[in-house]
Amino acid sequence: MSDERGGAGPAKKKGGILQLMKAVAWSFLGVRKRADLEDDAANLHPVQLIIAGIIGAVLFIVVLLLIVHAVVG
């Protein structure tokens, strides 16, 4: 099988939504295995990671606000 550059190498597989969510969740915690990091870098697009990170941050803030509102209110 050949890749886009015409060489004989494995085809680049696309990362799934589950892999994207796991990558963002682990990055929020700051803990990641080197092999998993390299796998994510090979399979996920940076734009996908940025969008998922923004969505994750917004969800995190909303959950915090709901918790504070429940405790205070």
Secondary structure, 3 states (H helix, E strand, C coil): CECCCCCECCCCCCCCHHHHHHHHHHHHHCCCCHHHHHHHHHHCCHHHHHHHHHHHHHHHHHHHHHHHHHHHC
